[in-house]
C-alpha cells in the first residue's frame, strides 16, 4: 500500500509543476503528461490521453509551427539512469 500512496503523491506533484512534463515508456508512447505540457505545445488533452508516440507528438507540434528550442530533441531510448 505504501508504494501505491507514494506513486499517487509523485503523480500529484508532477501535475502541479509550473513547467511541462511528459513521461514516455520504452516504446516511446506517452504515459503521463501534465496540463502545462499540453498548454505549452497547444495540444489537446484528449489527443495526449490516447498515448501517442513521441514522434507523433513532434509531428503535431511541427504542424502548428510552434518555435522549438534550437537543441534537437532526441528520441527516448528506454534506458533510464
ZAPA-481116 format. One record per residue: residue number from 0; residue in one letter; x, y negated, z negated of N, C-alpha, C, O, CB in turn. Coordinates in steps of 0.05 Angstrom, whole numbers, plus 5000, padded with zeros to 4 digits. Each point is the difference from the previous one (the first is absolute). Glycine has a CB too. Example, Ala and Ser with C-alpha at 12.3 -4.5 7.8 and 13.67 -1.06 7.14 Angstrom:
! residues 2
+------+------+------+------+------+------+------+------+------+------+------+------+------+------+------+------+------+
: resi : resn :   nx :   ny :   nz :  cax :  cay :  caz :   cx :   cy :   cz :   ox :   oy :   oz :  cbx :  cby :  cbz :
+------+------+------+------+------+------+------+------+------+------+------+------+------+------+------+------+------+
:    0 :    A : 5264 : 5114 : 4844 : 4982 : 4976 : 5000 : 5018 : 4976 : 5000 : 5021 : 5000 : 4987 : 4941 : 5023 : 4988 :
:    1 :    S : 5031 : 4956 : 5039 : 5016 : 4976 : 4999 : 4985 : 4978 : 4986 : 5010 : 4978 : 4996 : 5014 : 5035 : 5047 :
+------+------+------+------+------+------+------+------+------+------+------+------+------+------+------+------+------+
! end
This chain:
! residues 81
+------+------+------+------+------+------+------+------+------+------+------+------+------+------+------+------+------+
: resi : resn :   nx :   ny :   nz :  cax :  cay :  caz :   cx :   cy :   cz :   ox :   oy :   oz :  cbx :  cby :  cbz :
+------+------+------+------+------+------+------+------+------+------+------+------+------+------+------+------+------+
:    0 :    X : 5016 : 5024 : 5000 : 4984 : 4976 : 5000 : 5017 : 4975 : 5000 : 4993 : 4980 : 5012 : 4971 : 5045 : 4964 :
:    1 :    X : 5059 : 4976 : 5011 : 5018 : 4977 : 4999 : 5009 : 4991 : 5027 : 5002 : 4976 : 5006 : 5013 : 5039 : 4949 :
:    2 :    X : 4992 : 5004 : 5062 : 5009 : 4994 : 5027 : 4978 : 4986 : 5016 : 5006 : 4981 : 5015 : 5024 : 5059 : 4984 :
:    3 :    X : 4946 : 4969 : 4998 : 4977 : 4988 : 5015 : 4996 : 4971 : 4991 : 4995 : 4983 : 5016 : 4983 : 5062 : 4988 :
:    4 :    X : 5025 : 4950 : 4970 : 4997 : 4973 : 4989 : 5022 : 4982 : 5010 : 4995 : 4977 : 5007 : 4983 : 5042 : 4952 :
:    5 :    X : 5047 : 4991 : 5041 : 5022 : 4985 : 5010 : 4997 : 4993 : 5030 : 5005 : 4978 : 5008 : 5025 : 5044 : 4958 :
:    6 :    X : 4961 : 4997 : 5049 : 4995 : 4996 : 5029 : 4979 : 4978 : 5004 : 5003 : 4983 : 5017 : 5009 : 5065 : 4992 :
:    7 :    X : 4967 : 4953 : 4975 : 4979 : 4980 : 5002 : 5011 : 4972 : 4993 : 4993 : 4980 : 5012 : 4973 : 5055 : 4976 :
:    8 :    X : 5051 : 4964 : 4991 : 5011 : 4974 : 4992 : 5018 : 4989 : 5022 : 4999 : 4976 : 5006 : 4999 : 5039 : 4946 :
:    9 :    X : 5019 : 5002 : 5060 : 5018 : 4990 : 5021 : 4984 : 4991 : 5024 : 5007 : 4980 : 5012 : 5028 : 5051 : 4972 :
:   10 :    X : 4944 : 4984 : 5023 : 4984 : 4992 : 5023 : 4987 : 4973 : 4994 : 4999 : 4983 : 5018 : 4992 : 5065 : 4993 :
:   11 :    X : 4999 : 4947 : 4965 : 4988 : 4974 : 4993 : 5021 : 4978 : 5002 : 4994 : 4978 : 5011 : 4973 : 5046 : 4958 :
:   12 :    X : 5057 : 4981 : 5021 : 5021 : 4980 : 5002 : 5007 : 4993 : 5029 : 5003 : 4976 : 5006 : 5015 : 5041 : 4950 :
:   13 :    X : 4984 : 5003 : 5061 : 5006 : 4995 : 5028 : 4978 : 4984 : 5013 : 5006 : 4983 : 5017 : 5021 : 5059 : 4984 :
:   14 :    X : 4948 : 4963 : 4992 : 4978 : 4986 : 5012 : 5001 : 4970 : 4993 : 4992 : 4983 : 5016 : 4980 : 5059 : 4983 :
:   15 :    X : 5038 : 4952 : 4977 : 4999 : 4973 : 4990 : 5025 : 4983 : 5007 : 5001 : 4976 : 4994 : 4971 : 5041 : 4970 :
:   16 :    X : 5048 : 4995 : 5048 : 5024 : 4985 : 5007 : 4994 : 4977 : 5019 : 4982 : 5002 : 5017 : 5045 : 5040 : 4977 :
:   17 :    X : 4988 : 4936 : 5004 : 4994 : 4976 : 5017 : 5013 : 5003 : 5028 : 4999 : 4980 : 5015 : 4999 : 4993 : 4944 :
:   18 :    X : 5012 : 5050 : 5048 : 5011 : 5004 : 5027 : 4990 : 5026 : 5011 : 4990 : 5017 : 4985 : 5052 : 4957 : 5003 :
:   19 :    X : 4960 : 5029 : 5038 : 4989 : 5024 : 5013 : 5016 : 5025 : 4994 : 5025 : 5000 : 5001 : 4958 : 4970 : 5034 :
:   20 :    X : 5002 : 5052 : 4960 : 5012 : 5026 : 4995 : 4986 : 5021 : 5017 : 4975 : 5000 : 5001 : 5038 : 4986 : 4952 :
:   21 :    X : 5003 : 5030 : 5061 : 4989 : 5023 : 5015 : 5018 : 5024 : 4995 : 5024 : 4998 : 5001 : 4955 : 4971 : 5034 :
:   22 :    X : 5009 : 5054 : 4959 : 5015 : 5024 : 4995 : 4992 : 5021 : 5021 : 4976 : 5004 : 5005 : 5027 : 4986 : 4945 :
:   23 :    X : 5017 : 5023 : 5062 : 4996 : 5019 : 5020 : 5010 : 5028 : 4991 : 5018 : 5001 : 4984 : 4986 : 4963 : 5052 :
:   24 :    X : 4984 : 5057 : 4974 : 5009 : 5027 : 4994 : 5023 : 5008 : 5019 : 5008 : 4984 : 5017 : 4946 : 5028 : 4964 :
:   25 :    X : 5055 : 5012 : 5016 : 5023 : 5010 : 5017 : 4992 : 5002 : 5029 : 5018 : 5000 : 5017 : 4998 : 5025 : 4944 :
:   26 :    X : 4959 : 4976 : 5046 : 4991 : 5000 : 5028 : 4994 : 4972 : 5010 : 4988 : 4997 : 5021 : 4993 : 5049 : 4972 :
:   27 :    X : 5027 : 4934 : 4992 : 4997 : 4972 : 5007 : 4970 : 4991 : 5001 : 4993 : 4982 : 5016 : 5050 : 5021 : 5010 :
:   28 :    X : 4940 : 5010 : 4959 : 4972 : 4993 : 4998 : 4996 : 4983 : 4975 : 5011 : 5006 : 4979 : 4975 : 5036 : 5045 :
:   29 :    X : 4999 : 4936 : 4979 : 4995 : 4982 : 4977 : 4985 : 5015 : 4978 : 4979 : 5012 : 5005 : 5020 : 4949 : 5027 :
:   30 :    X : 5011 : 5037 : 4944 : 4988 : 5013 : 4977 : 4989 : 4980 : 4980 : 4981 : 5006 : 4985 : 5049 : 5032 : 5021 :
:   31 :    X : 4981 : 4938 : 4994 : 4991 : 4980 : 4981 : 5007 : 4972 : 5011 : 5020 : 4997 : 5013 : 4986 : 5034 : 4948 :
:   32 :    X : 4976 : 4950 : 5034 : 5006 : 4972 : 5007 : 4985 : 4983 : 4980 : 4980 : 5008 : 4989 : 5027 : 5003 : 5061 :
:   33 :    X : 5003 : 4965 : 4947 : 4985 : 4981 : 4983 : 4987 : 4979 : 5018 : 5006 : 4998 : 5024 : 5025 : 5010 : 4937 :
:   34 :    X : 4951 : 4976 : 5027 : 4985 : 4981 : 5017 : 5018 : 4978 : 5011 : 4995 : 4990 : 5022 : 4965 : 5019 : 4950 :
:   35 :    X : 5062 : 4985 : 5015 : 5019 : 4980 : 5010 : 5013 : 5010 : 5026 : 5004 : 4984 : 5018 : 5004 : 4999 : 4935 :
:   36 :    X : 4998 : 5042 : 5049 : 5011 : 5012 : 5024 : 4980 : 4996 : 5023 : 5008 : 4991 : 5022 : 5019 : 5043 : 4952 :
:   37 :    X : 4948 : 4972 : 5022 : 4980 : 4997 : 5021 : 4997 : 4970 : 5007 : 4997 : 4994 : 5024 : 4979 : 5047 : 4959 :
:   38 :    X : 5025 : 4942 : 4998 : 4997 : 4971 : 5005 : 5023 : 4989 : 5016 : 4996 : 4986 : 5019 : 4978 : 5010 : 4938 :
:   39 :    X : 5051 : 5011 : 5035 : 5024 : 4989 : 5013 : 5000 : 5008 : 5030 : 5006 : 4983 : 5017 : 5019 : 5020 : 4940 :
:   40 :    X : 4968 : 5022 : 5049 : 5001 : 5010 : 5027 : 4973 : 4998 : 5015 : 4998 : 5009 : 5022 : 5039 : 5021 : 4963 :
:   41 :    X : 4943 : 4958 : 5001 : 4974 : 4997 : 5012 : 4988 : 5026 : 5011 : 4991 : 5001 : 5023 : 5022 : 4952 : 4989 :
:   42 :    X : 4988 : 5067 : 4971 : 4990 : 5027 : 5007 : 4975 : 5006 : 4982 : 5001 : 4994 : 4976 : 5045 : 5021 : 5038 :
:   43 :    X : 4934 : 4996 : 4998 : 4976 : 5007 : 4984 : 5006 : 5024 : 4982 : 5014 : 5019 : 5007 : 4957 : 4965 : 5030 :
:   44 :    X : 5019 : 5014 : 4939 : 5003 : 5021 : 4980 : 4988 : 5026 : 5011 : 5010 : 5022 : 4995 : 4989 : 4945 : 4967 :
:   45 :    X : 4979 : 5031 : 5053 : 4987 : 5024 : 5011 : 5019 : 5015 : 5019 : 5000 : 5024 : 5001 : 4954 : 4954 : 4994 :
:   46 :    X : 5061 : 5007 : 5020 : 5020 : 5012 : 5018 : 5022 : 5013 : 4984 : 5008 : 5023 : 5005 : 4982 : 4942 : 5030 :
:   47 :    X : 5020 : 5022 : 4945 : 5022 : 5010 : 4984 : 4992 : 5024 : 4983 : 5016 : 5018 : 4995 : 5003 : 4937 : 5003 :
:   48 :    X : 4956 : 5047 : 4994 : 4990 : 5023 : 4984 : 4999 : 5025 : 5016 : 4998 : 5022 : 4989 : 4975 : 4947 : 4984 :
:   49 :    X : 5029 : 5029 : 5054 : 5001 : 5024 : 5017 : 5027 : 5013 : 5002 : 5004 : 5019 : 5015 : 4959 : 4960 : 5011 :
:   50 :    X : 5056 : 5011 : 4958 : 5028 : 5010 : 4998 : 5014 : 5000 : 5027 : 5010 : 5021 : 5009 : 4975 : 5007 : 4953 :
:   51 :    X : 5016 : 4949 : 5051 : 5014 : 4999 : 5026 : 5030 : 5004 : 4997 : 5010 : 4998 : 4978 : 4954 : 4971 : 5039 :
:   52 :    X : 5049 : 5037 : 5005 : 5029 : 5004 : 4999 : 5014 : 4973 : 4998 : 4989 : 4979 : 5008 : 5007 : 5064 : 5019 :
:   53 :    X : 5028 : 4958 : 4964 : 5018 : 4977 : 4998 : 5002 : 4986 : 5028 : 4997 : 4976 : 5002 : 5029 : 5046 : 4960 :
:   54 :    X : 4978 : 4994 : 5058 : 5003 : 4990 : 5028 : 4974 : 4987 : 5009 : 5001 : 4979 : 5013 : 5033 : 5057 : 4997 :
:   55 :    X : 4944 : 4976 : 4984 : 4974 : 4989 : 5009 : 4994 : 4973 : 4986 : 4990 : 4982 : 5013 : 4993 : 5065 : 4995 :
:   56 :    X : 5025 : 4951 : 4967 : 4997 : 4974 : 4986 : 5017 : 4979 : 5013 : 4991 : 4978 : 5004 : 4999 : 5047 : 4953 :
:   57 :    X : 5035 : 4982 : 5049 : 5017 : 4981 : 5014 : 4988 : 4991 : 5027 : 5002 : 4977 : 5007 : 5038 : 5044 : 4970 :
:   58 :    X : 4949 : 4998 : 5038 : 4987 : 4993 : 5025 : 4978 : 4980 : 4996 : 4997 : 4981 : 5015 : 5015 : 5065 : 5003 :
:   59 :    X : 4971 : 4959 : 4961 : 4978 : 4982 : 4994 : 5010 : 4972 : 4993 : 4989 : 4980 : 5008 : 4984 : 5059 : 4976 :
:   60 :    X : 5049 : 4960 : 5001 : 5011 : 4974 : 4992 : 5010 : 4985 : 5025 : 4996 : 4976 : 5003 : 5017 : 5043 : 4952 :
:   61 :    X : 5001 : 4996 : 5063 : 5011 : 4987 : 5024 : 4977 : 4990 : 5018 : 5003 : 4980 : 5013 : 5037 : 5050 : 4984 :
:   62 :    X : 4938 : 4985 : 5004 : 4977 : 4991 : 5016 : 4989 : 4973 : 4990 : 4990 : 4985 : 5016 : 4998 : 5063 : 4993 :
:   63 :    X : 5015 : 4947 : 4966 : 4990 : 4975 : 4988 : 5020 : 4977 : 5003 : 4994 : 4977 : 4994 : 4980 : 5050 : 4974 :
:   64 :    X : 5050 : 4979 : 5043 : 5021 : 4981 : 5004 : 5007 : 4985 : 4974 : 5005 : 4976 : 4999 : 4980 : 5018 : 5047 :
:   65 :    X : 5016 : 5022 : 4932 : 5008 : 4989 : 4974 : 5031 : 4999 : 5000 : 5013 : 5020 : 5005 : 4945 : 4997 : 4971 :
:   66 :    X : 5054 : 4960 : 5018 : 5029 : 4999 : 4999 : 5010 : 5019 : 4980 : 4991 : 5001 : 4977 : 5009 : 4951 : 5037 :
:   67 :    X : 5020 : 5064 : 4994 : 5012 : 5019 : 4981 : 5027 : 4990 : 4992 : 5013 : 4984 : 5014 : 4962 : 5054 : 5007 :
:   68 :    X : 5035 : 4973 : 4958 : 5027 : 4994 : 4991 : 5019 : 5009 : 5022 : 4995 : 5019 : 5014 : 4992 : 4988 : 4937 :
:   69 :    X : 5035 : 4979 : 5052 : 5020 : 5006 : 5021 : 5014 : 5026 : 4995 : 5013 : 5011 : 5018 : 4993 : 4940 : 4989 :
:   70 :    X : 4993 : 5059 : 4968 : 5013 : 5025 : 4994 : 4981 : 5023 : 5009 : 4977 : 5000 : 4992 : 5048 : 4980 : 4968 :
:   71 :    X : 4985 : 5038 : 5057 : 4982 : 5022 : 5009 : 4990 : 5017 : 4977 : 5014 : 5005 : 4981 : 5011 : 4995 : 5062 :
:   72 :    X : 4950 : 5008 : 4960 : 4989 : 5018 : 4980 : 5006 : 5028 : 5008 : 4995 : 5008 : 5023 : 4967 : 4960 : 4966 :
:   73 :    X : 5049 : 5048 : 4993 : 5007 : 5027 : 5006 : 4978 : 5020 : 4994 : 4985 : 4996 : 4980 : 5063 : 4992 : 5011 :
:   74 :    X : 4950 : 5033 : 5025 : 4981 : 5022 : 4995 : 5008 : 5013 : 4974 : 5024 : 5006 : 4996 : 4968 : 5001 : 5054 :
:   75 :    X : 4989 : 4999 : 4932 : 5007 : 5014 : 4976 : 5010 : 5028 : 5006 : 4991 : 5013 : 5019 : 4975 : 4961 : 4956 :
:   76 :    X : 5054 : 5035 : 5010 : 5012 : 5026 : 5005 : 4988 : 5022 : 4983 : 5004 : 5024 : 5005 : 5037 : 4953 : 5007 :
:   77 :    X : 4944 : 5016 : 4968 : 4989 : 5020 : 4982 : 5019 : 5007 : 4977 : 4994 : 5016 : 4983 : 4979 : 5001 : 5055 :
:   78 :    X : 5051 : 4971 : 4963 : 5019 : 5005 : 4979 : 5000 : 4977 : 4980 : 5004 : 4977 : 5008 : 5025 : 5049 : 5025 :
:   79 :    X : 4965 : 4981 : 4943 : 4998 : 4979 : 4979 : 5022 : 5004 : 4980 : 5006 : 5023 : 4992 : 4945 : 4974 : 5015 :
:   80 :    X : 5061 : 4982 : 4984 : 5021 : 5001 : 4981 : 4991 : 4990 : 4973 : 5015 : 4999 : 4981 : 5019 : 4995 : 5055 :
+------+------+------+------+------+------+------+------+------+------+------+------+------+------+------+------+------+
! end
